[in-house]
Amino acid sequence: MRVTGHAYPWDVIGDAAFPSRVRDTGVESVTLAAVYHATRAATPLHPGHQIVDARGTALYRPVRDTVWAGRRLRPVAPEWMDAPDPYRQAAVALRAAGLRVDAWVVLTHDSRLGRARPDLAVVNCFGEPYPYALCPTHEEVRDYAATLAAEAVRDAPVDGVSLEACGQLGVTHAGPHEKTDGAWTAEAARWLSVCCCAGCQAAWSARGLDPGGVLTALRAAVRAQAHGTPGHTLRAEIAAALLAARHETTDLLRAQVIAGVRTVTPAAALTLHAQPDPGRPAPRPG
């Protein structure tokens, strides 16, 4: 068994003691952020800063115009860091200390792009968008994710690649000042996590479902849970069809992302963030 820890480039850059502290804990491998969403991170042991305010999703590698020009979806560099290639600089330092380095790549979780391109964001059955979540039903989103993953590990020190949010996110989001914990039952949260964007509704139609009827059923199921109506839930055949449609696009996304990674680093080990509930969309999808 190998013990792995997660870190960000700002943990390593400017702190020469970081690799030795990692080794002292018994950690043998560092999963290092190459693409990551917004976060406010504490760095109490760093000699140069106590807090890093990463204000949005960023690619911690050079953002090449030759690759991204003309695309509606494109990443940005981390303006809160001075290094031109933060992932590479941090990875080189970790490897020099004898540590294994895996690239940590977050794919469909991006509030900046979800707000800029609401037509590509997840939408619930009440027509409310989740701007932090891009829906992989759209080919444009899958193409973006595959290119992003490939660019994250291109010509970089990589022993493995860790893929997070390689699927559709749902209603639960650990966002800034989140005020939704416990607001819904687990079943209501499941139905609120069904994406109802135009692309997903087209996928339902292809499976013989009536989108209008599905939306009505989803809303009724959520309302019933809120009011404690016993026994009122989504019909099993509808739930199964919705889950199958989501898994179909998730499979397409995963295959495309893995193919993109393999074009630039064929031998790297791959880790997929996931969890055992097949109906739960999250950064670790079912």
N, C-alpha and C positions, 0 to 999 in steps of 0.2 A: 504494500500500500504506500502511495506517495502522498505526503501532506502538502497541500497547496494553500497559499494565501492570495488575497486580492489587493491590488495597489493601483495607484494612479501615477502618471509621470511626475507630477509635482511632489510626490512623496520622495522620489529618488533624486531628481535633479536638485543640486545645491546642498545635498546632505550626504557627505561621503561615508557616514556611519550607517546609513540605512541598510546596505546589504549585510553587514555583519550582525545588525540587530535581527534581521530576518533569519539568518543562520542560527543565531543563538536560541530562537524559539523552536527550532527543529523543523521549520518549514524548508522544503527542498525545491519548491517551484513557486514562481510568482505569476499569477494571471494579471497581466498589466493592461490597463485600459488603452485601446487604440481608437475606439469610437465609444463615446459615452454621452448620456443625456445630462441635463442640468442637475447640479448638485451643489450644496454648501458643505464643504468638508473641513473637519477639524484636523489640524496637523500639529499636535502639542509638542512633539519631539523634534520638529524641523528647526534648524538654527535660523532660518530666514523669515518664517511666517508661522502664524498660528491658525489662520483660516484661509481657505481658498474658496472664492465664490465663482464657480463655473456657471455662468449665467444661461447657458443653453447647450444643446447637443453640439458636439464638435468632433471633427476628425483630427486626431493627434498625429497626423502625418501631413506631408505637403498636399495641398488641394490643387491638383493639376488642371489648368484650363484646357489642355489638350484632351482631357477625358470628359470634363463636365460642361464644356461650352455648349450652349443651346438647349440644355436640359432644364425642365421646370423644377425638378428635384435635384439639389446639389448640396453637399455639405459645406460647412464653414470651418475655418481654422480657429483655434482657441485664442481669442484676443487677450485673455488673462495670463498667457504664458509668452515669454520672449523667445524660447527655443524654436528654430525653424522646423524641427522634426522631433517633437517631444518624446514620442514613443520610442523612436530609434535610440535617442540619447540615453533614455532611462534603461532600455533593454540591453544596450551595450555594457552599461555599468553593472547591471545585475549578472549578466553572463560572465563578465570578467571576474566576478566573485564566485563563480562556480555554480550559479543558480540556473535552473531551467526557467524559460520564459514562454508563457502562452499569451497570445494576443486576445484581449477581451473586446468583443465587437457587439455593440447593441444596434439592432437593425430598425424595427418599425416603431420604436418609442422616440418620438421627436416632436416636441411641442412647437418649435419654430416652424417646421415644415407643415405641420397639421393646421396651424393658424393661417399660414400663407396659402395653402392649397386645400381648402375645406372640402373640395370635391373628392379628395383622396383620403379623407379621414373616416374613421369609424363613426357611425351614426346609430343611435338607439331607436327603438320602436316608437318613441315620441317625437322623432325628428331632431333630437338634440345631439350635436356632434361631440366627439371626444377628441379635442385637438391634439392631445398628446399621443394619439395612436393612428398610424397610417394603416389602411386596410389592404392586405395583400391580395384581395380579389382583383385589384387593378394591376394590369400588366406593367404599368409605369412604376408602381411601387416595387414590384418584384425585380424589375430591371435595375432600379436604384439600389435596392438592398444587395443584389449580386455584385454590382459594380463597387459599392461601398466596401463590402467584405474583401474583395480582391485588392482594392486600393489600400485598405488598412494593413495588409500583410505584404504588399509588393516590396521586394528588395529590402526586407526587414529581418532582424534577428528573431526567428520564430521557431519554437519547438512544437507548439500546438496552437490551435485556434478554438476559442470558447465563444459560442454563438448564443447571444441572449436576445429575447424578443424576436425570435425567428418564427413568427406567427402573428395572430391578431390579439391585441390587448382588449380588455373589457372595461367595465364600469369602475372597478377598483383601481385606484391610482395613488401611489404614495407621493403626491405632489406637495408643493409648498403650502403650508397652513391648511392641510387637508381637514375637512370637517364632515366627512361622510362615514367614518367608522361606525359600524353597527346600525346604520340607518335602514338597511334592508336585510331581510332573511337571506340565507344562502341561495334559496330557490329564486327569489326576486332578483338578486344580483346576477344569477345565471341568465335570466331572460333579458335583463338590462344590458348584458354583455353580448347579446346577439347583434352583430352589425347589420344594419338595415339600409346601407348606402345603395345607390343605384346599381353598382356592380353586383352587390350581394343579392339584390332583388332579381336581377337578371339571372343569376345562378339558381335562385329558387324556381323561377319560371321554367328553366331548363329541366328541372326535376319534377315538373308537373304541379307545383304549388301555385296558389293564387296569392301574389304579394299582398294585396289588400286584406285578404282574409287572415294571412299570417300576422300582419301588423295589428289587426284588431285582436287576435288571440293573444299575442304577446302583451299588449297593453292590459287586457283583462286579467291575465295571469299575474302581472306585476301589481295591479290594483287590488286583486284578491288577497295577495300576500300582505300588502300594507294594511288591509282591513281585517286580516285574520279570518278570511272565509275558508273554512275547512274543505278539503277535497277539490278545490278549484285550481287546476293547473293546466299546462299546455298538453294537448293530446300527444300520446307517445309517438305516433307516426310522424307528426309535424316536428317534434323535437329531434327525432332521429334523422329526418331529412335535412334539417338545419345544421345539425352537427356534421353530417356527411358532406354537405356543401362547404362548410368551413374547413374541414380536414382536407378536402380536395385542393383548395387553394393553398393551404398551409404546406401540403406535400409539394406543390409546384414551387412555392417560395423556397422551401428547404433544398430541393434538388437544384434550383438555379443558383442559390447562394453557395452551396457546396461545390458546384461546378466552377463558379467564379473563383473560389479560394484555390481549388485544385489547379487552375491555370497558372497560378503564380507560386504556389508552394505545394507541390504534389505529395510530399512525404509527411507533412505536418499532421499530427494527431488532431482529431476533431472532437470537441465536447459540445453537446447540445443542452442548453438549459431547458428542462422540462419537468413535469410533475404528473402523478399518476391519474388525476381526474381528467378524463378525455373531454369533458364539456366545459372546462374552465379556461377561458382565454386570459393570459397574463404574460408578463415578461418570461415566465417559465410555462409555456402553454402545455395543455394536455396532449 
